[in-house]
């Protein structure tokens, strides 16, 4: 299976069944219908459904220099407080701003960016329910609608999807970068291939290995992932050439900020395709309740609507898109809240804004 279809199928299983962890067992299986008994309950005794997302920047010095194929974000103790603020990603500059729910401040003073950018970001933050705006003496002022809950997320797991280990590409370098940086709590390689001893020897010891069958949704833990040193400084490999490597040191503070960026991006984005194409060949393939994947009858496989569908496709058959609501599916299957009530209060002076 192509990597895109593999990735969507894996995300569907992780959202429904949660993350499998060996916990001392040599192999543990998870299916879309639920976790194994050993893995159904986290170590603290609670049961949580994770936030699952895909294609997120996993670097610090260069956030987009390393893209994590799939990300699992475990809810933290104040997750519900975060969910009531907005369904969207909260911009990092707004989180870092010297703002609170009390006294309003001029946005160009509170947001650490250019004045025009500060005003644009503040307006966007108001549209998604994060800030309240008012104009005083011709200047835009803002306050938070609610205090940002810093501990709303728990552990973060990064997954590198490589269905075919016969064509690894830069896999070893990518995984060594993840292990040395220690930005996520655990890093895992997911593959459809049979994993040999030679494969294991080329994969850093810290990296977990899952074997996933996208056809039946069976997910087997081959090797458990070790916890990475997320609270310590890390080494980010920026470029590797024969005999040398360019690196950047990521401080604990830099990593905390980057982890929050990943968690926010995961919450706002999720993993589903945003829409289905206007093509009669597309069928919403249902893996299980609340999961509809873009299956193309003409190509006989899952497709990426953004890059594979449209008039340029030889099998394109103009028609109405399937009646699928990805946001409703996500809200029903995960702790993400599509349309939160929020904390927005009556604003003063917006009739003059």
N, C-alpha and C positions, 0 to 999 in steps of 0.2 A: 504494500500500500504506500502511496505517496505520503510525504511527511505531513502535509496539511490535513489530510483525512485521518492519519494516525493521531495527530495532535488533538483534533476535535473529539475523536472517540475517547481518547484518554481523559480529556477534560470532563466529558460527560460522566465517565465512571468515577473520577475523583470527587466530583460534586455530589454524586448520589451515594457513593460508598465511603467516602473519606480516604485519607491516606493510609495505605497498609504499612505496618512496621513489624519487622520480624520479632523483636523483643525476645531474643534467645532462641527462636525457632529457625530452623534452616531454611524453610520456605513457607510462606503464608500467602494465601490467595484472597483476592477481593473481586467481587462481581458487582454489576450495576444494582443488584437486588439488596446489597448490604455488605457490611464488613464481616470478617471472620470474628468468631466470639472473642478471641484474644485481643483483637484490635478495635473492637466496637467502642470501647470506653477509654478516654484519655487517662493519663496517670493520676490526675486529680479527682477522678471519679465522675466527672461531668461528661455530657455528650454534646458535641458541637458539630455544626455543619460549617465547613470552611468556605472562604471566598476563593474561587479559582479564576485565574486570568491567564492570558497568554501574550507573548511577544512584548515583554517589558524590558526597558533598559536596566542592565545589571552591573553598571560600572559606577565609580565614584568620581575620579578625575575626568573620565569620559563616559558619561552615563549611557550613551548610545553605542559605545565601542564594544560592548558585550551585551547581547540580547538574550534574555532568558526565555526559552521557548514556552514553558509553562510555570506558573507560580501558584503556590498554595499559601494563603494567609489565614492563620488560625485566629479566631476572635479573642480579644483580650477582655479584661474585667469591665471596661467601660464601652464595649462595642455598641450597645444599644444607644448610648448617648451620642456616639458618632453617627449612627444610622438615622437619628432623628433630625440631623442638621441638613443634609442634602444627599441626593442620590449620586451626585457628580463628584469628580475629583476636586478636592480643595487645593487651589494653587499654593505651592510651597512658599511664595513670597507673602501670601496672606497669613499662613500659619506662623511665619517668622516675624510678622509685623508686630509693632508695639501697640497692640489694640486689645480691647477687652469689651465685655458687654456693658460697661459703665459709660464713662465720659467719651464722647466722640472726639476724634482727632482728625486734623487735616491729612488727607490721604497722601499728599506729596511728602509729608514729614514722617508718616507712619510706615510707608512701604519703601523698602530699600531698592529703588530702581528709578529710572528717568521719570520726570513728572508726567509726560504724556502716557508712558507705560503704566505708571501708578494709577492714573485715572481710568485707563482702559481695563486694567485688572480689577479695580474696585467696582466698576460697573458690572463686569462679568460676575464677580462674587456676589453682588446684590441680586443679580438675575437668578442665581442658583440658590439663594436663600442664606448665604454665609454672612453677608454684611448688610447693615442698614445704612443708607446714605441720607445726608441732608446738606443743603447748601447754606453757608453762612458768609455774609459779606463777600459774596462772589466766589468763595472757595468751597470745594467739595470736601465734606467731612464724613467719617465712617466710624462705626462701632460694630463689634461682633454681635451676631444674633444669639450666640451661646459660646461659652468658653470651650476651647478645643480640648478634647480629652486625649492626653498624650499617650495613655496606655490602652487605647482601644484595640490594638492588635497584639497578638502574641508571636509565636514562632513563624518564620517565613521559610518555605522550602522551594528551592529552585530546581527545575527539571529540564535536562537537556534531552530532546527527542531525537533519536537516531534509529529509525526503523531498521535500516540495513547497515550492519557493522562492517560489511564488505567494502563500503565506500565511506570511510570515517572522516575524510577531509581534515579539518583542523581540530578534531574532537579532543585529542590529548592536550593540546595547548589551551583550549577553552576550559577544560575541567581543571587543569593545573592553575589557571588564573582564578577560577572560582574558589579553589581550596586555599590558595595563598592570600586572597583578598579577605575571605571570611565575611562577606557581606550578608549572606543568608545563613540561617541556622544549620541547614543541611542542603547538600546538593546531590542529585540523583540522575543517573543515566537511565532512560527508558528506551527499550529496543524490542523489535519483533524477532530479532535474530537469536539463534542458539548461542549462548555465551560460553566460549571456550576458556581454558586456562590462559591461553595466549592473550585473549581479550582482557581478562582480569589483570594480567601483569602490566598492561599498558594504561590501565585506569588508576588514578591515584587512590591510595588506600582509603582516604576519607570519603570517597564518592560511593554512594549506594548504587545498586543495580536492580532494575525491575525489568521483567520480561512481560510484554503486554501483547495480547492477541486482540486486535481491533474488531475482528469478526464476531467473536463471542463475548468480548468484554472481560476476559479473564486476565487478571493482573497478579503476577507472582513475584515475590521478593526473593531475588537471588542473593543479594548482599545488602545488609543494612547500612545506611549512611551514618557516619560519625558526626557528632556535633562540632561545628566550627567555632573558632574563637571570635565571636561577633563583638565582644566587649573590648578586644585588644586592637592595636594598630594592625593594618593589613598591607600587603604588597600587591599592587595592581599592575599586571603586565600589560603595557601599552603596545609594545611591538617586539617581535622576536625575529632575529636574524641569525644566520650561522655564526656562532661564537659570541653573540652579544644579545642583550635584551634591554629595552627601555622600560623603566618601571616608575611608578609613583607611589609614595607612602600615603596611605589613607589613615588619618587619625581616628580614634574612637568617636569623636564628635562628628567628623565627616561621615563616618559610617552610620551613626544614628540618624543623621539627616537624610542620607540616601535610603536607608531602610524605610523611613517614614514616607519618602517619595514613592518607593515601590508599593508600599501598602495602600497609599492613596490612589495611585494609578490603577492598582488591581481592583480596588473597590469601585472606582468610577467606570472602568472599562469592561471587566469580566472577560469571558472567552467566546461568547456566541458571535456569529456573523450578524452585522447590524440589520441586514435586509436580504431578502431573496430576490433573484432576478425575474424580470418579466419574460419568462420562457416556459413554454409548455412542457419541456423535457425535465424541468426541475420538480422533484417530489420531496416533501418534507419527511425525511426518514426518521422515524421515532425509535430511539434507542430504548426509551422507557418514558414514564410520565414526565412532562415538562421539558423534554429534550427533543428538538426537531433539527436535524442536520440536513444541509443542502445536498441531496442525492440527485445526480444527473442520470436519467435513464439512457440517454444517448451514449454517454461515456462509460456508463455502468460503474460509477464510483462517486465518492464524495468530491465536490469541487469547491474551489475558492471563488465565490461570485465576483469579488473585486478584480481578479486578474484573469479569470478563465471564461467568464460569461459575457454575452453581448453579441451584436451583429457580426463580429469578426469570427465567431465560432461557427464551424461548418454545420453543426447540429442545432443552431439557434432556431427556435420556433416561437415567434412572437405570441405572447399571450399574457394573461393576468398572473401576477405572482401568487404563490400559495398563501393561504390565509394563516400566516404565522405571526405571532407577536413575541419576538425575542425578549423584550423587557418583562412581559407578563410571565413568560416561562422562567426567566431568571428569578423573579420575585417569588414565584411559587416553589422553586427548588433550592433556594439559598437564603441566608440571613440578610441579603441586600434588600433595602426598602426602596421601591420604585418612586413613590410619591409621599415622602414623609410630611407630617404636619409642620415640623420645624418649630422654631422659637421666634419667628418674626413678629415684631410688635408694630403697632401703628406708628408710622414715621411722621416726623415733624418737618413741614416745609417742602415736601416733595411735590406739592402742587405748583411750587415756584421753581422746581428743579428742571 
